[in-house]
Amino acid sequence: MQNAFEILAGFLDRSEGEVEGRALEKPPAAVQVKLREFARGALPAAEQEPLLVQLRQNRHWIAQLAEEVKALRTRSPNQPPPPL
């Protein structure tokens, strides 16, 4: 059985060129505001479904939503929420 290094070396020999990726982009400012409102439970129902469609199309934006939720959980009870 080949070891993992030999398998990786064989793969790299067969591949052409370098593999390139792209940086994950932050959501536009308007979407960030909607994510913050959604995390707070303040996004109107009519705007929730379009936002969910956008999240399905841009799954990396879910991390931004998670950050908004975390920010709410770590805020002290007496501290006001950050501005929208």
N, CA, C and O of each residue as an XYZ file, in Angstrom:
336
protein
N       0.851     -1.201      0.000
C       0.000      0.000      0.000
C       0.882      1.245      0.000
O       1.839      1.334      0.769
N       0.563      2.184     -0.846
C       1.341      3.413     -0.921
C       1.088      4.268      0.313
O      -0.016      4.281      0.858
N       2.112      4.976      0.741
C       1.868      5.885      1.867
C       1.242      7.177      1.345
O       1.199      7.420      0.139
N       0.764      7.989      2.264
C       0.038      9.206      1.890
C       0.905     10.161      1.086
O       0.405     10.837      0.187
N       2.193     10.229      1.393
C       3.072     11.138      0.666
C       3.185     10.743     -0.802
O       3.161     11.601     -1.684
N       3.307      9.447     -1.062
C       3.418      8.991     -2.447
C       2.140      9.276     -3.229
O       2.197      9.636     -4.405
N       1.005      9.119     -2.590
C      -0.273      9.407     -3.242
C      -0.361     10.894     -3.582
O      -0.760     11.264     -4.686
N       0.017     11.743     -2.619
C      -0.023     13.190     -2.839
C       0.966     13.594     -3.933
O       0.634     14.404     -4.798
N       2.164     13.042     -3.900
C       3.171     13.368     -4.912
C       2.685     12.955     -6.304
O       2.894     13.682     -7.275
N       2.040     11.793     -6.404
C       1.495     11.354     -7.686
C       0.411     12.281     -8.193
O       0.347     12.575     -9.386
N      -0.429     12.737     -7.305
C      -1.495     13.671     -7.688
C      -0.898     14.975     -8.208
O      -1.326     15.496     -9.238
N       0.091     15.495     -7.488
C       0.709     16.762     -7.892
C       1.430     16.634     -9.225
O       1.468     17.583    -10.010
N       1.999     15.468     -9.481
C       2.657     15.249    -10.780
C       1.656     15.292    -11.924
O       1.980     15.767    -13.012
N       0.454     14.805    -11.694
C      -0.567     14.750    -12.754
C      -1.301     16.069    -12.936
O      -1.834     16.330    -14.015
N      -1.340     16.908    -11.902
C      -2.102     18.158    -12.008
C      -1.304     19.190    -12.786
O      -0.073     19.170    -12.790
N      -2.015     20.082    -13.437
C      -1.370     21.105    -14.250
C      -1.558     22.462    -13.603
O      -2.642     22.786    -13.119
N      -0.512     23.243    -13.596
C      -0.600     24.609    -13.111
C      -0.889     24.685    -11.626
O      -0.940     23.678    -10.919
N      -1.075     25.899    -11.186
C      -1.367     26.135     -9.786
C      -2.873     26.205     -9.580
O      -3.628     26.570    -10.482
N      -3.276     25.857     -8.407
C      -4.682     25.959     -8.042
C      -4.882     27.330     -7.426
O      -4.148     27.737     -6.525
N      -5.870     28.022     -7.916
C      -6.151     29.352     -7.402
C      -7.537     29.378     -6.790
O      -8.457     28.700     -7.248
N      -7.661     30.159     -5.770
C      -8.959     30.354     -5.137
C      -9.245     31.839     -5.088
O      -8.464     32.654     -5.579
N     -10.352     32.174     -4.501
C     -10.639     33.591     -4.333
C     -11.034     33.817     -2.880
O     -11.610     32.943     -2.231
N     -10.724     34.962     -2.403
C     -11.045     35.286     -1.020
C     -12.559     35.373     -0.864
O     -13.271     35.800     -1.774
N     -13.025     34.969      0.285
C     -14.446     35.092      0.543
C     -14.774     36.555      0.781
O     -14.159     37.225      1.611
N     -15.738     37.024      0.046
C     -16.114     38.420      0.145
C     -17.143     38.609      1.239
O     -18.000     37.754      1.466
N     -17.045     39.745      1.912
C     -18.057     40.091      2.897
C     -19.333     40.471      2.161
O     -19.287     40.928      1.018
N     -20.463     40.282      2.815
C     -21.713     40.716      2.180
C     -21.720     42.237      2.012
O     -21.041     42.948      2.753
N     -22.476     42.726      1.053
C     -22.628     44.185      0.911
C     -23.192     44.786      2.205
O     -23.820     44.089      3.002
N     -22.963     46.059      2.398
C     -23.384     46.742      3.624
C     -24.877     46.555      3.902
O     -25.273     46.338      5.048
N     -25.693     46.638      2.871
C     -27.145     46.493      3.057
C     -27.485     45.093      3.568
O     -28.379     44.934      4.399
N     -26.777     44.083      3.076
C     -27.022     42.709      3.524
C     -26.518     42.537      4.952
O     -27.140     41.830      5.745
N     -25.400     43.175      5.289
C     -24.890     43.089      6.659
C     -25.902     43.645      7.660
O     -26.090     43.099      8.747
N     -26.544     44.734      7.271
C     -27.577     45.324      8.139
C     -28.732     44.330      8.313
O     -29.235     44.145      9.421
N     -29.147     43.696      7.216
C     -30.247     42.728      7.302
C     -29.852     41.515      8.138
O     -30.676     40.986      8.885
N     -28.614     41.073      8.023
C     -28.153     39.943      8.833
C     -28.180     40.304     10.320
O     -28.569     39.491     11.158
N     -27.764     41.523     10.632
C     -27.779     41.980     12.029
C     -29.218     42.042     12.550
O     -29.496     41.607     13.667
N     -30.120     42.580     11.743
C     -31.529     42.653     12.148
C     -32.115     41.250     12.303
O     -32.874     40.992     13.237
N     -31.764     40.343     11.384
C     -32.260     38.968     11.445
C     -31.769     38.285     12.718
O     -32.532     37.589     13.388
N     -30.496     38.485     13.049
C     -29.933     37.889     14.266
C     -30.647     38.400     15.510
O     -30.825     37.658     16.476
N     -31.051     39.650     15.489
C     -31.751     40.254     16.632
C     -33.235     39.894     16.673
O     -33.913     40.141     17.671
N     -33.732     39.313     15.589
C     -35.156     39.017     15.517
C     -35.966     40.229     15.127
O     -37.172     40.282     15.366
N     -35.301     41.214     14.519
C     -35.970     42.469     14.171
C     -36.198     42.638     12.673
O     -36.691     43.682     12.245
N     -35.853     41.642     11.873
C     -36.056     41.754     10.426
C     -37.511     41.428     10.113
O     -38.000     40.370     10.508
N     -38.216     42.318      9.409
C     -39.616     42.059      9.082
C     -39.771     40.741      8.312
O     -38.898     40.364      7.530
N     -40.874     40.058      8.540
C     -41.132     38.750      7.918
C     -41.035     38.815      6.400
O     -40.559     37.869      5.771
N     -41.475     39.904      5.810
C     -41.451     40.031      4.356
C     -40.027     40.059      3.798
O     -39.818     39.733      2.630
N     -39.051     40.442      4.615
C     -37.667     40.524      4.157
C     -36.857     39.268      4.497
O     -35.729     39.112      4.028
N     -37.424     38.381      5.302
C     -36.669     37.206      5.735
C     -36.442     36.204      4.600
O     -35.327     35.711      4.433
N     -37.471     35.899      3.826
C     -37.326     34.910      2.762
C     -36.310     35.356      1.704
O     -35.466     34.551      1.310
N     -36.360     36.606      1.229
C     -35.322     37.031      0.276
C     -33.911     36.937      0.869
O     -32.963     36.608      0.155
N     -33.766     37.220      2.158
C     -32.461     37.111      2.801
C     -32.010     35.651      2.848
O     -30.839     35.355      2.610
N     -32.925     34.749      3.148
C     -32.586     33.325      3.186
C     -32.176     32.818      1.802
O     -31.285     31.977      1.683
N     -32.822     33.326      0.770
C     -32.433     32.957     -0.602
C     -30.996     33.426     -0.865
O     -30.188     32.689     -1.430
N     -30.693     34.651     -0.452
C     -29.334     35.168     -0.629
C     -28.320     34.326      0.150
O     -27.218     34.075     -0.337
N     -28.687     33.893      1.351
C     -27.784     33.063      2.140
C     -27.552     31.705      1.481
O     -26.449     31.163      1.541
N     -28.589     31.159      0.855
C     -28.420     29.880      0.154
C     -27.481     30.034     -1.042
O     -26.731     29.116     -1.373
N     -27.526     31.187     -1.679
C     -26.683     31.434     -2.850
C     -25.256     31.842     -2.470
O     -24.330     31.696     -3.268
N     -25.090     32.345     -1.264
C     -23.784     32.819     -0.782
C     -23.529     32.216      0.595
O     -23.548     32.927      1.600
N     -23.297     30.940      0.641
C     -23.198     30.227      1.917
C     -22.110     30.764      2.832
O     -22.209     30.617      4.050
N     -21.081     31.378      2.279
C     -20.023     31.923      3.125
C     -20.516     33.119      3.947
O     -19.852     33.516      4.905
N     -21.661     33.696      3.594
C     -22.222     34.790      4.385
C     -22.815     34.288      5.694
O     -23.049     35.079      6.607
N     -23.059     33.005      5.797
C     -23.621     32.445      7.023
C     -22.673     32.696      8.192
O     -23.116     32.861      9.329
N     -21.382     32.724      7.918
C     -20.403     33.020      8.965
C     -20.638     34.415      9.544
O     -20.482     34.625     10.747
N     -21.011     35.362      8.692
C     -21.316     36.716      9.166
C     -22.538     36.696     10.081
O     -22.558     37.372     11.109
N     -23.557     35.921      9.708
C     -24.738     35.791     10.554
C     -24.364     35.177     11.899
O     -24.841     35.621     12.943
N     -23.513     34.160     11.871
C     -23.068     33.524     13.113
C     -22.327     34.524     14.002
O     -22.491     34.510     15.222
N     -21.521     35.381     13.400
C     -20.810     36.402     14.177
C     -21.781     37.376     14.831
O     -21.572     37.803     15.967
N     -22.831     37.723     14.117
C     -23.846     38.623     14.686
C     -24.527     37.972     15.892
O     -24.757     38.625     16.910
N     -24.844     36.693     15.770
C     -25.480     35.973     16.884
C     -24.521     35.888     18.064
O     -24.927     36.100     19.206
N     -23.253     35.580     17.802
C     -22.262     35.494     18.877
C     -22.117     36.834     19.588
O     -22.005     36.886     20.813
N     -22.118     37.908     18.818
C     -21.990     39.240     19.403
C     -23.144     39.524     20.357
O     -22.951     40.152     21.398
N     -24.332     39.067     20.007
C     -25.480     39.270     20.887
C     -25.341     38.455     22.166
O     -25.741     38.910     23.238
N     -24.784     37.269     22.065
C     -24.642     36.379     23.228
C     -23.568     36.861     24.187
O     -23.673     36.621     25.389
N     -22.533     37.536     23.688
C     -21.427     37.957     24.542
C     -21.614     39.351     25.117
O     -20.850     39.767     25.989
N     -22.605     40.069     24.650
C     -22.869     41.415     25.144
C     -23.472     41.341     26.547
O     -24.319     40.488     26.816
N     -23.046     42.218     27.426
C     -23.601     42.225     28.780
C     -25.049     42.711     28.737
O     -25.417     43.466     27.836
N     -25.873     42.290     29.697
C     -27.296     42.670     29.683
C     -27.531     44.177     29.714
O     -28.525     44.648     29.161
N     -26.648     44.944     30.342
C     -26.830     46.385     30.446
C     -26.287     47.151     29.243
O     -26.539     48.347     29.095
N     -25.545     46.458     28.389
C     -24.946     47.115     27.225
C     -25.972     47.197     26.090
O     -26.604     46.197     25.749
N     -26.135     48.388     25.509
C     -27.088     48.511     24.387
C     -26.563     47.794     23.163
O     -25.351     47.659     22.996
N     -27.459     47.333     22.304
C     -27.016     46.667     21.074
C     -26.294     47.662     20.171
O     -26.567     48.861     20.220
N     -25.369     47.162     19.344
C     -24.691     48.059     18.419
C     -25.675     48.649     17.422
O     -26.706     48.040     17.134
N     -25.369     49.826     16.894
C     -26.305     50.448     15.936
C     -26.409     49.648     14.657
O     -25.468     48.963     14.256
N     -27.576     49.743     14.015
C     -27.786     49.074     12.722
C     -27.127     49.837     11.696
O     -27.170     49.461     10.524
